Structure formats: C-alpha cells, structure tokens
Amino acid sequence: MRIDIYSKEDCPYCQFAKEYLEMNDRVYTTYMLGRDFNRDDVVKQFPTARSFPIVVIDNEYIGGFNELKQYFSNS
C-alpha cells in the first residue's frame, strides 16, 4: 500500500494525519507545499481538494484527515 500525504507548514491536521499513520504502523511519504509542489500543482492534480492534508492511497485521492481515519476504520 502506498500512502502519500501532501502537507503544508503549520498545518495541525497534516500533523494529526502523520501521527495517526505512525501510531498504526503505516509507512507514508510526505510532500511539502513550497518544497515538493506548489498550489498550481495541487489544483491540477487534485481539483476537488479544498484543504490540507491531501491524502492519496494507492494513487487514489481519499480526502483529508477525517477521511483518512474513516478509510482505515472501514478496512
């Protein structure tokens, strides 16, 4: 399973998502706004995303932190 977290500085829900994954022994990759991607990249790749974090599992956009928790509670 591949988990990607698109994050930004000083984002509490981004941090919650990373901590949630770590507590559940999930390996993930973090991409940071301004370092690994810019806002134009986000709009092009995830046109329906409206906030951070942007969580992608196996190349499928899941949503944010709440959707991440829901995804694993349903698995």
C-alpha positions in Angstrom: 0.0 0.0 0.0 1.3 3.4 -1.0 0.2 6.4 1.2 1.1 9.9 0.2 0.4 13.0 2.4 0.5 16.4 0.7 1.2 18.8 3.5 2.0 22.4 4.4 3.8 24.1 7.2 2.0 24.8 10.5 -1.0 22.6 9.5 -2.4 20.8 12.6 -4.5 18.3 10.6 -1.4 17.4 8.5 0.4 16.6 11.7 -2.6 14.6 13.0 -2.6 12.6 9.8 1.1 11.7 10.1 0.8 10.8 13.8 -2.3 8.7 13.1 -0.4 6.7 10.4 2.6 6.3 12.6 0.5 5.1 15.5 -1.0 2.5 13.2 2.4 1.4 11.8 1.7 2.7 8.3 4.5 3.8 6.0 3.9 7.0 4.1 5.6 9.7 2.1 5.2 13.4 2.8 5.3 16.1 0.1 5.6 19.7 1.4 4.0 22.7 -0.2 6.6 25.1 -1.4 9.3 22.4 -1.4 7.9 19.5 -3.4 4.9 21.1 -5.1 3.1 24.4 -5.5 -0.5 25.5 -5.4 -0.9 25.2 -9.1 0.3 21.5 -8.9 -2.5 20.9 -6.3 -5.2 22.4 -8.4 -4.2 20.4 -11.5 -3.7 17.1 -9.7 -6.5 17.4 -7.1 -9.1 19.8 -8.4 -11.7 18.8 -5.7 -9.3 19.3 -2.7 -10.1 22.3 -0.6 -7.8 21.9 2.4 -4.7 20.2 3.7 -3.7 17.5 4.2 -4.3 15.8 0.8 -4.2 12.1 1.4 -3.7 9.7 -1.5 -3.7 5.9 -1.1 -2.6 3.7 -4.0 -2.9 6.7 -6.3 -6.5 7.5 -5.3 -7.4 10.8 -3.7 -9.0 9.9 -0.3 -9.5 13.4 1.2 -8.2 14.9 4.4 -7.5 13.7 7.9 -11.1 12.7 8.7 -11.4 10.7 5.5 -8.1 9.0 6.3 -9.4 7.8 9.7 -12.6 6.7 8.0 -10.7 4.8 5.3 -8.8 2.7 7.8 -11.8 2.2 10.2 -13.7 0.7 7.2 -10.8 -1.6 6.2 
